[in-house]
Amino acid sequence: MIFIGIFGIKNSEEKIRDVDFECTGCLSEKVELYAIRKVLELFFIPIITLRKSHIIACRSCKSSYQLKENKMEEVLLKGKVRYDDVEKILKEF
Ligand SMILES: [Zn+2]
């Protein structure tokens, strides 16, 4: 029996919705919210979600920001992200 290569870790991203946020990079307000999951797979079948986080990405300049997970409920409800909801800047152009 061969055990090599049956496990894999995959990052998946899923677009949730457009949100209101003024990008600090280009001041555009066209920003998309994504759920990022790190998933452990067995034979290419997702078994366990190791980590889940949410980011927003600017459509114009591709800047991205990681959001605070404890603010996600409010963000999803209102469709609006405030600077206070941002955990850290991942990439700014
Ligand atoms: Zn931008």
PDB file of the backbone (N, CA, C, O) and the ligand in Angstrom, with CONECT records:
HET     ZN  A 101       1
ATOM      1  N   MET A   1       0.849  -1.204   0.000  1.00  0.00           N
ATOM      2  CA  MET A   1       0.000   0.000   0.000  1.00  0.00           C
ATOM      3  C   MET A   1       0.883   1.252   0.000  1.00  0.00           C
ATOM      4  O   MET A   1       1.860   1.332   0.745  1.00  0.00           O
ATOM      5  N   ILE A   2       0.540   2.196  -0.817  1.00  0.00           N
ATOM      6  CA  ILE A   2       1.331   3.425  -0.919  1.00  0.00           C
ATOM      7  C   ILE A   2       0.599   4.574  -0.229  1.00  0.00           C
ATOM      8  O   ILE A   2      -0.558   4.871  -0.527  1.00  0.00           O
ATOM      9  N   PHE A   3       1.309   5.206   0.699  1.00  0.00           N
ATOM     10  CA  PHE A   3       0.683   6.297   1.430  1.00  0.00           C
ATOM     11  C   PHE A   3       1.114   7.684   0.948  1.00  0.00           C
ATOM     12  O   PHE A   3       0.576   8.708   1.369  1.00  0.00           O
ATOM     13  N   ILE A   4       2.094   7.678   0.061  1.00  0.00           N
ATOM     14  CA  ILE A   4       2.613   8.982  -0.376  1.00  0.00           C
ATOM     15  C   ILE A   4       1.659   9.616  -1.381  1.00  0.00           C
ATOM     16  O   ILE A   4       1.219   8.985  -2.342  1.00  0.00           O
ATOM     17  N   GLY A   5       1.362  10.860  -1.128  1.00  0.00           N
ATOM     18  CA  GLY A   5       0.584  11.602  -2.119  1.00  0.00           C
ATOM     19  C   GLY A   5      -0.919  11.470  -1.997  1.00  0.00           C
ATOM     20  O   GLY A   5      -1.646  11.990  -2.843  1.00  0.00           O
ATOM     21  N   ILE A   6      -1.401  10.799  -0.985  1.00  0.00           N
ATOM     22  CA  ILE A   6      -2.856  10.700  -0.855  1.00  0.00           C
ATOM     23  C   ILE A   6      -3.438  11.866  -0.061  1.00  0.00           C
ATOM     24  O   ILE A   6      -4.615  12.205  -0.186  1.00  0.00           O
ATOM     25  N   PHE A   7      -2.565  12.477   0.771  1.00  0.00           N
ATOM     26  CA  PHE A   7      -3.008  13.667   1.491  1.00  0.00           C
ATOM     27  C   PHE A   7      -2.530  14.918   0.770  1.00  0.00           C
ATOM     28  O   PHE A   7      -1.460  14.929   0.163  1.00  0.00           O
ATOM     29  N   GLY A   8      -3.308  15.932   0.842  1.00  0.00           N
ATOM     30  CA  GLY A   8      -2.875  17.194   0.265  1.00  0.00           C
ATOM     31  C   GLY A   8      -3.506  18.340   1.018  1.00  0.00           C
ATOM     32  O   GLY A   8      -4.563  18.193   1.630  1.00  0.00           O
ATOM     33  N   ILE A   9      -2.847  19.487   0.968  1.00  0.00           N
ATOM     34  CA  ILE A   9      -3.440  20.682   1.574  1.00  0.00           C
ATOM     35  C   ILE A   9      -3.723  21.675   0.458  1.00  0.00           C
ATOM     36  O   ILE A   9      -2.852  22.003  -0.348  1.00  0.00           O
ATOM     37  N   LYS A  10      -4.936  22.131   0.435  1.00  0.00           N
ATOM     38  CA  LYS A  10      -5.338  23.003  -0.658  1.00  0.00           C
ATOM     39  C   LYS A  10      -5.951  24.278  -0.113  1.00  0.00           C
ATOM     40  O   LYS A  10      -6.716  24.257   0.851  1.00  0.00           O
ATOM     41  N   ASN A  11      -5.603  25.384  -0.744  1.00  0.00           N
ATOM     42  CA  ASN A  11      -6.258  26.644  -0.415  1.00  0.00           C
ATOM     43  C   ASN A  11      -7.411  26.845  -1.376  1.00  0.00           C
ATOM     44  O   ASN A  11      -7.243  26.762  -2.593  1.00  0.00           O
ATOM     45  N   SER A  12      -8.566  27.105  -0.830  1.00  0.00           N
ATOM     46  CA  SER A  12      -9.680  27.395  -1.727  1.00  0.00           C
ATOM     47  C   SER A  12     -10.215  28.776  -1.395  1.00  0.00           C
ATOM     48  O   SER A  12     -10.211  29.192  -0.236  1.00  0.00           O
ATOM     49  N   GLU A  13     -10.664  29.464  -2.392  1.00  0.00           N
ATOM     50  CA  GLU A  13     -11.279  30.762  -2.133  1.00  0.00           C
ATOM     51  C   GLU A  13     -12.626  30.832  -2.815  1.00  0.00           C
ATOM     52  O   GLU A  13     -12.817  30.349  -3.931  1.00  0.00           O
ATOM     53  N   GLU A  14     -13.543  31.444  -2.113  1.00  0.00           N
ATOM     54  CA  GLU A  14     -14.910  31.502  -2.597  1.00  0.00           C
ATOM     55  C   GLU A  14     -15.396  32.934  -2.457  1.00  0.00           C
ATOM     56  O   GLU A  14     -15.340  33.516  -1.374  1.00  0.00           O
ATOM     57  N   LYS A  15     -15.864  33.485  -3.538  1.00  0.00           N
ATOM     58  CA  LYS A  15     -16.380  34.849  -3.459  1.00  0.00           C
ATOM     59  C   LYS A  15     -17.735  34.842  -2.759  1.00  0.00           C
ATOM     60  O   LYS A  15     -18.614  34.052  -3.104  1.00  0.00           O
ATOM     61  N   ILE A  16     -17.897  35.708  -1.792  1.00  0.00           N
ATOM     62  CA  ILE A  16     -19.161  35.768  -1.069  1.00  0.00           C
ATOM     63  C   ILE A  16     -20.059  36.856  -1.641  1.00  0.00           C
ATOM     64  O   ILE A  16     -21.199  36.589  -2.021  1.00  0.00           O
ATOM     65  N   ARG A  17     -19.557  38.055  -1.700  1.00  0.00           N
ATOM     66  CA  ARG A  17     -20.359  39.167  -2.221  1.00  0.00           C
ATOM     67  C   ARG A  17     -19.504  40.414  -2.410  1.00  0.00           C
ATOM     68  O   ARG A  17     -18.355  40.471  -1.974  1.00  0.00           O
ATOM     69  N   ASP A  18     -20.078  41.392  -3.055  1.00  0.00           N
ATOM     70  CA  ASP A  18     -19.450  42.706  -3.117  1.00  0.00           C
ATOM     71  C   ASP A  18     -19.750  43.432  -1.808  1.00  0.00           C
ATOM     72  O   ASP A  18     -20.844  43.303  -1.259  1.00  0.00           O
ATOM     73  N   VAL A  19     -18.789  44.187  -1.316  1.00  0.00           N
ATOM     74  CA  VAL A  19     -19.023  44.953  -0.092  1.00  0.00           C
ATOM     75  C   VAL A  19     -18.604  46.408  -0.293  1.00  0.00           C
ATOM     76  O   VAL A  19     -17.840  46.731  -1.203  1.00  0.00           O
ATOM     77  N   ASP A  20     -19.114  47.262   0.563  1.00  0.00           N
ATOM     78  CA  ASP A  20     -18.724  48.666   0.548  1.00  0.00           C
ATOM     79  C   ASP A  20     -17.479  48.846   1.390  1.00  0.00           C
ATOM     80  O   ASP A  20     -17.456  48.503   2.572  1.00  0.00           O
ATOM     81  N   PHE A  21     -16.455  49.383   0.776  1.00  0.00           N
ATOM     82  CA  PHE A  21     -15.221  49.684   1.502  1.00  0.00           C
ATOM     83  C   PHE A  21     -14.417  50.615   0.623  1.00  0.00           C
ATOM     84  O   PHE A  21     -14.303  50.386  -0.581  1.00  0.00           O
ATOM     85  N   GLU A  22     -13.858  51.661   1.204  1.00  0.00           N
ATOM     86  CA  GLU A  22     -13.027  52.543   0.401  1.00  0.00           C
ATOM     87  C   GLU A  22     -11.593  52.055   0.476  1.00  0.00           C
ATOM     88  O   GLU A  22     -10.939  52.147   1.515  1.00  0.00           O
ATOM     89  N   CYS A  23     -11.116  51.531  -0.652  1.00  0.00           N
ATOM     90  CA  CYS A  23      -9.762  50.990  -0.727  1.00  0.00           C
ATOM     91  C   CYS A  23      -8.741  52.066  -0.376  1.00  0.00           C
ATOM     92  O   CYS A  23      -8.793  53.178  -0.902  1.00  0.00           O
ATOM     93  N   THR A  24      -7.819  51.729   0.508  1.00  0.00           N
ATOM     94  CA  THR A  24      -6.812  52.724   0.895  1.00  0.00           C
ATOM     95  C   THR A  24      -5.755  52.888  -0.195  1.00  0.00           C
ATOM     96  O   THR A  24      -5.016  53.873  -0.218  1.00  0.00           O
ATOM     97  N   GLY A  25      -5.695  51.912  -1.094  1.00  0.00           N
ATOM     98  CA  GLY A  25      -4.696  51.979  -2.164  1.00  0.00           C
ATOM     99  C   GLY A  25      -5.104  52.932  -3.281  1.00  0.00           C
ATOM    100  O   GLY A  25      -4.296  53.741  -3.738  1.00  0.00           O
ATOM    101  N   CYS A  26      -6.359  52.836  -3.721  1.00  0.00           N
ATOM    102  CA  CYS A  26      -6.765  53.614  -4.900  1.00  0.00           C
ATOM    103  C   CYS A  26      -8.073  54.369  -4.700  1.00  0.00           C
ATOM    104  O   CYS A  26      -8.551  55.032  -5.620  1.00  0.00           O
ATOM    105  N   LEU A  27      -8.658  54.276  -3.505  1.00  0.00           N
ATOM    106  CA  LEU A  27      -9.902  54.949  -3.147  1.00  0.00           C
ATOM    107  C   LEU A  27     -11.122  54.467  -3.935  1.00  0.00           C
ATOM    108  O   LEU A  27     -12.181  55.094  -3.903  1.00  0.00           O
ATOM    109  N   SER A  28     -10.960  53.355  -4.636  1.00  0.00           N
ATOM    110  CA  SER A  28     -12.099  52.751  -5.321  1.00  0.00           C
ATOM    111  C   SER A  28     -13.017  52.115  -4.280  1.00  0.00           C
ATOM    112  O   SER A  28     -12.575  51.754  -3.189  1.00  0.00           O
ATOM    113  N   GLU A  29     -14.296  51.980  -4.625  1.00  0.00           N
ATOM    114  CA  GLU A  29     -15.211  51.328  -3.690  1.00  0.00           C
ATOM    115  C   GLU A  29     -15.732  50.003  -4.222  1.00  0.00           C
ATOM    116  O   GLU A  29     -16.690  49.441  -3.692  1.00  0.00           O
ATOM    117  N   LYS A  30     -15.092  49.513  -5.272  1.00  0.00           N
ATOM    118  CA  LYS A  30     -15.472  48.206  -5.815  1.00  0.00           C
ATOM    119  C   LYS A  30     -14.607  47.130  -5.175  1.00  0.00           C
ATOM    120  O   LYS A  30     -13.503  46.836  -5.633  1.00  0.00           O
ATOM    121  N   VAL A  31     -15.139  46.555  -4.105  1.00  0.00           N
ATOM    122  CA  VAL A  31     -14.367  45.619  -3.307  1.00  0.00           C
ATOM    123  C   VAL A  31     -15.170  44.336  -3.124  1.00  0.00           C
ATOM    124  O   VAL A  31     -16.381  44.368  -2.906  1.00  0.00           O
ATOM    125  N   GLU A  32     -14.468  43.203  -3.217  1.00  0.00           N
ATOM    126  CA  GLU A  32     -15.138  41.907  -3.108  1.00  0.00           C
ATOM    127  C   GLU A  32     -14.681  41.159  -1.867  1.00  0.00           C
ATOM    128  O   GLU A  32     -13.509  41.188  -1.490  1.00  0.00           O
ATOM    129  N   LEU A  33     -15.643  40.487  -1.243  1.00  0.00           N
ATOM    130  CA  LEU A  33     -15.354  39.712  -0.036  1.00  0.00           C
ATOM    131  C   LEU A  33     -15.180  38.231  -0.400  1.00  0.00           C
ATOM    132  O   LEU A  33     -16.004  37.651  -1.106  1.00  0.00           O
ATOM    133  N   TYR A  34     -14.104  37.642   0.091  1.00  0.00           N
ATOM    134  CA  TYR A  34     -13.824  36.227  -0.161  1.00  0.00           C
ATOM    135  C   TYR A  34     -13.648  35.459   1.141  1.00  0.00           C
ATOM    136  O   TYR A  34     -13.132  35.989   2.124  1.00  0.00           O
ATOM    137  N   ALA A  35     -14.085  34.199   1.134  1.00  0.00           N
ATOM    138  CA  ALA A  35     -13.773  33.278   2.228  1.00  0.00           C
ATOM    139  C   ALA A  35     -12.602  32.426   1.764  1.00  0.00           C
ATOM    140  O   ALA A  35     -12.651  31.822   0.692  1.00  0.00           O
ATOM    141  N   ILE A  36     -11.559  32.380   2.565  1.00  0.00           N
ATOM    142  CA  ILE A  36     -10.365  31.600   2.234  1.00  0.00           C
ATOM    143  C   ILE A  36     -10.311  30.410   3.177  1.00  0.00           C
ATOM    144  O   ILE A  36     -10.375  30.571   4.396  1.00  0.00           O
ATOM    145  N   ARG A  37     -10.194  29.230   2.620  1.00  0.00           N
ATOM    146  CA  ARG A  37     -10.121  28.036   3.459  1.00  0.00           C
ATOM    147  C   ARG A  37      -8.861  27.260   3.145  1.00  0.00           C
ATOM    148  O   ARG A  37      -8.474  27.110   1.986  1.00  0.00           O
ATOM    149  N   LYS A  38      -8.229  26.770   4.198  1.00  0.00           N
ATOM    150  CA  LYS A  38      -7.128  25.832   4.032  1.00  0.00           C
ATOM    151  C   LYS A  38      -7.702  24.468   4.378  1.00  0.00           C
ATOM    152  O   LYS A  38      -8.116  24.230   5.513  1.00  0.00           O
ATOM    153  N   VAL A  39      -7.725  23.574   3.396  1.00  0.00           N
ATOM    154  CA  VAL A  39      -8.448  22.311   3.548  1.00  0.00           C
ATOM    155  C   VAL A  39      -7.496  21.126   3.397  1.00  0.00           C
ATOM    156  O   VAL A  39      -6.671  21.085   2.485  1.00  0.00           O
ATOM    157  N   LEU A  40      -7.628  20.175   4.302  1.00  0.00           N
ATOM    158  CA  LEU A  40      -6.882  18.921   4.190  1.00  0.00           C
ATOM    159  C   LEU A  40      -7.683  17.953   3.335  1.00  0.00           C
ATOM    160  O   LEU A  40      -8.855  17.682   3.600  1.00  0.00           O
ATOM    161  N   GLU A  41      -7.023  17.438   2.301  1.00  0.00           N
ATOM    162  CA  GLU A  41      -7.724  16.530   1.385  1.00  0.00           C
ATOM    163  C   GLU A  41      -7.135  15.133   1.428  1.00  0.00           C
ATOM    164  O   GLU A  41      -5.936  14.946   1.636  1.00  0.00           O
ATOM    165  N   LEU A  42      -7.999  14.168   1.229  1.00  0.00           N
ATOM    166  CA  LEU A  42      -7.584  12.782   1.117  1.00  0.00           C
ATOM    167  C   LEU A  42      -8.120  12.271  -0.216  1.00  0.00           C
ATOM    168  O   LEU A  42      -9.329  12.255  -0.447  1.00  0.00           O
ATOM    169  N   PHE A  43      -7.216  11.858  -1.079  1.00  0.00           N
ATOM    170  CA  PHE A  43      -7.614  11.469  -2.448  1.00  0.00           C
ATOM    171  C   PHE A  43      -8.449  12.558  -3.122  1.00  0.00           C
ATOM    172  O   PHE A  43      -9.446  12.278  -3.786  1.00  0.00           O
ATOM    173  N   PHE A  44      -8.011  13.816  -2.931  1.00  0.00           N
ATOM    174  CA  PHE A  44      -8.655  14.977  -3.550  1.00  0.00           C
ATOM    175  C   PHE A  44     -10.064  15.247  -3.017  1.00  0.00           C
ATOM    176  O   PHE A  44     -10.822  16.017  -3.607  1.00  0.00           O
ATOM    177  N   ILE A  45     -10.404  14.609  -1.904  1.00  0.00           N
ATOM    178  CA  ILE A  45     -11.705  14.877  -1.278  1.00  0.00           C
ATOM    179  C   ILE A  45     -11.450  15.685  -0.003  1.00  0.00           C
ATOM    180  O   ILE A  45     -10.686  15.243   0.854  1.00  0.00           O
ATOM    181  N   PRO A  46     -12.071  16.855   0.139  1.00  0.00           N
ATOM    182  CA  PRO A  46     -11.856  17.674   1.334  1.00  0.00           C
ATOM    183  C   PRO A  46     -12.327  16.943   2.599  1.00  0.00           C
ATOM    184  O   PRO A  46     -13.465  16.479   2.668  1.00  0.00           O
ATOM    185  N   ILE A  47     -11.447  16.849   3.586  1.00  0.00           N
ATOM    186  CA  ILE A  47     -11.772  16.135   4.820  1.00  0.00           C
ATOM    187  C   ILE A  47     -12.005  17.119   5.970  1.00  0.00           C
ATOM    188  O   ILE A  47     -13.045  17.099   6.628  1.00  0.00           O
ATOM    189  N   ILE A  48     -11.002  17.981   6.189  1.00  0.00           N
ATOM    190  CA  ILE A  48     -11.082  18.897   7.328  1.00  0.00           C
ATOM    191  C   ILE A  48     -10.709  20.311   6.869  1.00  0.00           C
ATOM    192  O   ILE A  48      -9.759  20.493   6.108  1.00  0.00           O
ATOM    193  N   THR A  49     -11.454  21.292   7.333  1.00  0.00           N
ATOM    194  CA  THR A  49     -11.040  22.676   7.138  1.00  0.00           C
ATOM    195  C   THR A  49     -10.085  23.044   8.254  1.00  0.00           C
ATOM    196  O   THR A  49     -10.465  23.083   9.424  1.00  0.00           O
ATOM    197  N   LEU A  50      -8.841  23.313   7.886  1.00  0.00           N
ATOM    198  CA  LEU A  50      -7.822  23.601   8.896  1.00  0.00           C
ATOM    199  C   LEU A  50      -7.928  25.049   9.368  1.00  0.00           C
ATOM    200  O   LEU A  50      -7.723  25.349  10.545  1.00  0.00           O
ATOM    201  N   ARG A  51      -8.243  25.914   8.459  1.00  0.00           N
ATOM    202  CA  ARG A  51      -8.296  27.322   8.822  1.00  0.00           C
ATOM    203  C   ARG A  51      -9.242  28.039   7.866  1.00  0.00           C
ATOM    204  O   ARG A  51      -9.277  27.750   6.670  1.00  0.00           O
ATOM    205  N   LYS A  52      -9.987  28.951   8.398  1.00  0.00           N
ATOM    206  CA  LYS A  52     -10.871  29.738   7.550  1.00  0.00           C
ATOM    207  C   LYS A  52     -10.671  31.200   7.883  1.00  0.00           C
ATOM    208  O   LYS A  52     -10.647  31.587   9.051  1.00  0.00           O
ATOM    209  N   SER A  53     -10.530  32.001   6.856  1.00  0.00           N
ATOM    210  CA  SER A  53     -10.404  33.431   7.095  1.00  0.00           C
ATOM    211  C   SER A  53     -11.140  34.179   5.990  1.00  0.00           C
ATOM    212  O   SER A  53     -11.534  33.593   4.982  1.00  0.00           O
ATOM    213  N   HIS A  54     -11.315  35.456   6.189  1.00  0.00           N
ATOM    214  CA  HIS A  54     -12.015  36.272   5.209  1.00  0.00           C
ATOM    215  C   HIS A  54     -11.124  37.421   4.771  1.00  0.00           C
ATOM    216  O   HIS A  54     -10.475  38.072   5.590  1.00  0.00           O
ATOM    217  N   ILE A  55     -11.105  37.655   3.495  1.00  0.00           N
ATOM    218  CA  ILE A  55     -10.362  38.813   2.992  1.00  0.00           C
ATOM    219  C   ILE A  55     -11.267  39.630   2.074  1.00  0.00           C
ATOM    220  O   ILE A  55     -12.248  39.126   1.526  1.00  0.00           O
ATOM    221  N   ILE A  56     -10.913  40.895   1.924  1.00  0.00           N
ATOM    222  CA  ILE A  56     -11.548  41.695   0.881  1.00  0.00           C
ATOM    223  C   ILE A  56     -10.470  42.074  -0.112  1.00  0.00           C
ATOM    224  O   ILE A  56      -9.324  42.320   0.266  1.00  0.00           O
ATOM    225  N   ALA A  57     -10.834  42.121  -1.368  1.00  0.00           N
ATOM    226  CA  ALA A  57      -9.873  42.455  -2.413  1.00  0.00           C
ATOM    227  C   ALA A  57     -10.463  43.529  -3.313  1.00  0.00           C
ATOM    228  O   ALA A  57     -11.610  43.439  -3.751  1.00  0.00           O
ATOM    229  N   CYS A  58      -9.654  44.544  -3.576  1.00  0.00           N
ATOM    230  CA  CYS A  58     -10.076  45.653  -4.435  1.00  0.00           C
ATOM    231  C   CYS A  58     -10.061  45.189  -5.885  1.00  0.00           C
ATOM    232  O   CYS A  58      -9.093  44.576  -6.336  1.00  0.00           O
ATOM    233  N   ARG A  59     -11.122  45.479  -6.605  1.00  0.00           N
ATOM    234  CA  ARG A  59     -11.200  45.052  -7.997  1.00  0.00           C
ATOM    235  C   ARG A  59     -10.306  45.897  -8.904  1.00  0.00           C
ATOM    236  O   ARG A  59      -9.850  45.435  -9.949  1.00  0.00           O
ATOM    237  N   SER A  60     -10.063  47.144  -8.489  1.00  0.00           N
ATOM    238  CA  SER A  60      -9.284  48.028  -9.351  1.00  0.00           C
ATOM    239  C   SER A  60      -7.779  47.802  -9.203  1.00  0.00           C
ATOM    240  O   SER A  60      -7.082  47.611 -10.200  1.00  0.00           O
ATOM    241  N   CYS A  61      -7.274  47.821  -7.968  1.00  0.00           N
ATOM    242  CA  CYS A  61      -5.828  47.788  -7.789  1.00  0.00           C
ATOM    243  C   CYS A  61      -5.343  46.498  -7.139  1.00  0.00           C
ATOM    244  O   CYS A  61      -4.143  46.334  -6.921  1.00  0.00           O
ATOM    245  N   LYS A  62      -6.259  45.578  -6.823  1.00  0.00           N
ATOM    246  CA  LYS A  62      -5.922  44.259  -6.276  1.00  0.00           C
ATOM    247  C   LYS A  62      -5.337  44.291  -4.863  1.00  0.00           C
ATOM    248  O   LYS A  62      -4.788  43.293  -4.396  1.00  0.00           O
ATOM    249  N   SER A  63      -5.454  45.422  -4.189  1.00  0.00           N
ATOM    250  CA  SER A  63      -5.055  45.447  -2.780  1.00  0.00           C
ATOM    251  C   SER A  63      -5.940  44.477  -2.009  1.00  0.00           C
ATOM    252  O   SER A  63      -7.119  44.323  -2.329  1.00  0.00           O
ATOM    253  N   SER A  64      -5.375  43.816  -0.989  1.00  0.00           N
ATOM    254  CA  SER A  64      -6.213  42.907  -0.212  1.00  0.00           C
ATOM    255  C   SER A  64      -5.974  43.086   1.276  1.00  0.00           C
ATOM    256  O   SER A  64      -4.879  43.434   1.719  1.00  0.00           O
ATOM    257  N   TYR A  65      -7.024  42.839   2.026  1.00  0.00           N
ATOM    258  CA  TYR A  65      -7.025  43.084   3.467  1.00  0.00           C
ATOM    259  C   TYR A  65      -7.652  41.893   4.173  1.00  0.00           C
ATOM    260  O   TYR A  65      -8.672  41.358   3.738  1.00  0.00           O
ATOM    261  N   GLN A  66      -7.032  41.493   5.254  1.00  0.00           N
ATOM    262  CA  GLN A  66      -7.636  40.424   6.051  1.00  0.00           C
ATOM    263  C   GLN A  66      -8.559  41.040   7.091  1.00  0.00           C
ATOM    264  O   GLN A  66      -8.222  42.039   7.728  1.00  0.00           O
ATOM    265  N   LEU A  67      -9.736  40.427   7.255  1.00  0.00           N
ATOM    266  CA  LEU A  67     -10.731  40.976   8.175  1.00  0.00           C
ATOM    267  C   LEU A  67     -10.694  40.268   9.524  1.00  0.00           C
ATOM    268  O   LEU A  67     -10.254  39.123   9.631  1.00  0.00           O
ATOM    269  N   LYS A  68     -11.165  40.970  10.549  1.00  0.00           N
ATOM    270  CA  LYS A  68     -11.275  40.367  11.872  1.00  0.00           C
ATOM    271  C   LYS A  68     -12.445  39.394  11.866  1.00  0.00           C
ATOM    272  O   LYS A  68     -13.561  39.758  11.498  1.00  0.00           O
ATOM    273  N   GLU A  69     -12.188  38.158  12.274  1.00  0.00           N
ATOM    274  CA  GLU A  69     -13.237  37.128  12.218  1.00  0.00           C
ATOM    275  C   GLU A  69     -14.417  37.458  13.125  1.00  0.00           C
ATOM    276  O   GLU A  69     -15.554  37.103  12.815  1.00  0.00           O
ATOM    277  N   ASN A  70     -14.156  38.133  14.242  1.00  0.00           N
ATOM    278  CA  ASN A  70     -15.268  38.452  15.153  1.00  0.00           C
ATOM    279  C   ASN A  70     -16.153  39.582  14.637  1.00  0.00           C
ATOM    280  O   ASN A  70     -17.183  39.895  15.234  1.00  0.00           O
ATOM    281  N   LYS A  71     -15.746  40.191  13.522  1.00  0.00           N
ATOM    282  CA  LYS A  71     -16.574  41.241  12.914  1.00  0.00           C
ATOM    283  C   LYS A  71     -17.339  40.733  11.697  1.00  0.00           C
ATOM    284  O   LYS A  71     -18.102  41.479  11.083  1.00  0.00           O
ATOM    285  N   MET A  72     -17.133  39.465  11.348  1.00  0.00           N
ATOM    286  CA  MET A  72     -17.679  38.960  10.098  1.00  0.00           C
ATOM    287  C   MET A  72     -19.213  38.949  10.054  1.00  0.00           C
ATOM    288  O   MET A  72     -19.820  39.205   9.014  1.00  0.00           O
ATOM    289  N   GLU A  73     -19.811  38.652  11.188  1.00  0.00           N
ATOM    290  CA  GLU A  73     -21.272  38.585  11.225  1.00  0.00           C
ATOM    291  C   GLU A  73     -21.874  39.939  10.828  1.00  0.00           C
ATOM    292  O   GLU A  73     -22.816  40.024  10.040  1.00  0.00           O
ATOM    293  N   GLU A  74     -21.292  40.986  11.407  1.00  0.00           N
ATOM    294  CA  GLU A  74     -21.756  42.338  11.123  1.00  0.00           C
ATOM    295  C   GLU A  74     -21.475  42.720   9.664  1.00  0.00           C
ATOM    296  O   GLU A  74     -22.308  43.334   8.998  1.00  0.00           O
ATOM    297  N   VAL A  75     -20.288  42.344   9.186  1.00  0.00           N
ATOM    298  CA  VAL A  75     -19.907  42.660   7.807  1.00  0.00           C
ATOM    299  C   VAL A  75     -20.868  41.989   6.815  1.00  0.00           C
ATOM    300  O   VAL A  75     -21.316  42.611   5.852  1.00  0.00           O
ATOM    301  N   LEU A  76     -21.173  40.715   7.067  1.00  0.00           N
ATOM    302  CA  LEU A  76     -22.062  39.972   6.165  1.00  0.00           C
ATOM    303  C   LEU A  76     -23.478  40.528   6.198  1.00  0.00           C
ATOM    304  O   LEU A  76     -24.178  40.545   5.185  1.00  0.00           O
ATOM    305  N   LEU A  77     -23.882  40.976   7.361  1.00  0.00           N
ATOM    306  CA  LEU A  77     -25.224  41.518   7.532  1.00  0.00           C
ATOM    307  C   LEU A  77     -25.384  42.851   6.807  1.00  0.00           C
ATOM    308  O   LEU A  77     -26.383  43.083   6.126  1.00  0.00           O
ATOM    309  N   LYS A  78     -24.383  43.726   6.963  1.00  0.00           N
ATOM    310  CA  LYS A  78     -24.494  45.079   6.418  1.00  0.00           C
ATOM    311  C   LYS A  78     -23.895  45.224   5.027  1.00  0.00           C
ATOM    312  O   LYS A  78     -24.211  46.172   4.309  1.00  0.00           O
ATOM    313  N   GLY A  79     -23.029  44.283   4.644  1.00  0.00           N
ATOM    314  CA  GLY A  79     -22.357  44.406   3.351  1.00  0.00           C
ATOM    315  C   GLY A  79     -21.431  45.598   3.301  1.00  0.00           C
ATOM    316  O   GLY A  79     -21.210  46.203   2.252  1.00  0.00           O
ATOM    317  N   LYS A  80     -20.887  45.924   4.484  1.00  0.00           N
ATOM    318  CA  LYS A  80     -20.050  47.118   4.587  1.00  0.00           C
ATOM    319  C   LYS A  80     -18.855  46.824   5.489  1.00  0.00           C
ATOM    320  O   LYS A  80     -19.012  46.245   6.564  1.00  0.00           O
ATOM    321  N   VAL A  81     -17.677  47.216   5.057  1.00  0.00           N
ATOM    322  CA  VAL A  81     -16.476  47.015   5.862  1.00  0.00           C
ATOM    323  C   VAL A  81     -15.920  48.374   6.273  1.00  0.00           C
ATOM    324  O   VAL A  81     -15.730  49.263   5.442  1.00  0.00           O
ATOM    325  N   ARG A  82     -15.669  48.514   7.552  1.00  0.00           N
ATOM    326  CA  ARG A  82     -15.053  49.744   8.040  1.00  0.00           C
ATOM    327  C   ARG A  82     -13.573  49.482   8.318  1.00  0.00           C
ATOM    328  O   ARG A  82     -13.164  48.326   8.424  1.00  0.00           O
ATOM    329  N   TYR A  83     -12.772  50.533   8.437  1.00  0.00           N
ATOM    330  CA  TYR A  83     -11.335  50.345   8.677  1.00  0.00           C
ATOM    331  C   TYR A  83     -11.095  49.574   9.971  1.00  0.00           C
ATOM    332  O   TYR A  83     -10.097  48.870  10.129  1.00  0.00           O
ATOM    333  N   ASP A  84     -12.045  49.731  10.888  1.00  0.00           N
ATOM    334  CA  ASP A  84     -11.975  49.062  12.177  1.00  0.00           C
ATOM    335  C   ASP A  84     -12.121  47.534  12.059  1.00  0.00           C
ATOM    336  O   ASP A  84     -11.684  46.794  12.941  1.00  0.00           O
ATOM    337  N   ASP A  85     -12.737  47.075  10.965  1.00  0.00           N
ATOM    338  CA  ASP A  85     -12.956  45.640  10.763  1.00  0.00           C
ATOM    339  C   ASP A  85     -11.743  44.947  10.147  1.00  0.00           C
ATOM    340  O   ASP A  85     -11.712  43.720  10.041  1.00  0.00           O
ATOM    341  N   VAL A  86     -10.751  45.728   9.744  1.00  0.00           N
ATOM    342  CA  VAL A  86      -9.577  45.161   9.063  1.00  0.00           C
ATOM    343  C   VAL A  86      -8.536  44.723  10.094  1.00  0.00           C
ATOM    344  O   VAL A  86      -8.083  45.509  10.926  1.00  0.00           O
ATOM    345  N   GLU A  87      -8.181  43.465  10.011  1.00  0.00           N
ATOM    346  CA  GLU A  87      -7.157  42.905  10.901  1.00  0.00           C
ATOM    347  C   GLU A  87      -5.776  43.375  10.443  1.00  0.00           C
ATOM    348  O   GLU A  87      -5.000  43.916  11.231  1.00  0.00           O
ATOM    349  N   LYS A  88      -5.485  43.160   9.162  1.00  0.00           N
ATOM    350  CA  LYS A  88      -4.213  43.633   8.627  1.00  0.00           C
ATOM    351  C   LYS A  88      -4.285  43.765   7.111  1.00  0.00           C
ATOM    352  O   LYS A  88      -5.125  43.162   6.442  1.00  0.00           O
ATOM    353  N   ILE A  89      -3.373  44.574   6.603  1.00  0.00           N
ATOM    354  CA  ILE A  89      -3.281  44.753   5.152  1.00  0.00           C
ATOM    355  C   ILE A  89      -2.375  43.665   4.613  1.00  0.00           C
ATOM    356  O   ILE A  89      -1.229  43.529   5.041  1.00  0.00           O
ATOM    357  N   LEU A  90      -2.898  42.885   3.666  1.00  0.00           N
ATOM    358  CA  LEU A  90      -2.102  41.812   3.090  1.00  0.00           C
ATOM    359  C   LEU A  90      -1.243  42.338   1.938  1.00  0.00           C
ATOM    360  O   LEU A  90      -0.070  41.993   1.799  1.00  0.00           O
ATOM    361  N   LYS A  91      -1.857  43.165   1.137  1.00  0.00           N
ATOM    362  CA  LYS A  91      -1.147  43.696  -0.014  1.00  0.00           C
ATOM    363  C   LYS A  91      -1.749  45.046  -0.370  1.00  0.00           C
ATOM    364  O   LYS A  91      -2.963  45.163  -0.540  1.00  0.00           O
ATOM    365  N   GLU A  92      -0.923  46.042  -0.481  1.00  0.00           N
ATOM    366  CA  GLU A  92      -1.441  47.356  -0.845  1.00  0.00           C
ATOM    367  C   GLU A  92      -0.646  47.900  -2.035  1.00  0.00           C
ATOM    368  O   GLU A  92       0.582  47.825  -2.068  1.00  0.00           O
ATOM    369  N   PHE A  93      -1.379  48.451  -3.010  1.00  0.00           N
ATOM    370  CA  PHE A  93      -0.692  49.000  -4.189  1.00  0.00           C
ATOM    371  C   PHE A  93      -0.790  50.511  -4.216  1.00  0.00           C
ATOM    372  O   PHE A  93      -0.271  51.147  -5.134  1.00  0.00           O
TER     373      PHE A  93
HETATM  374 ZN    ZN A 101      -7.829  49.697  -4.714  1.00  0.00          ZN2+
END
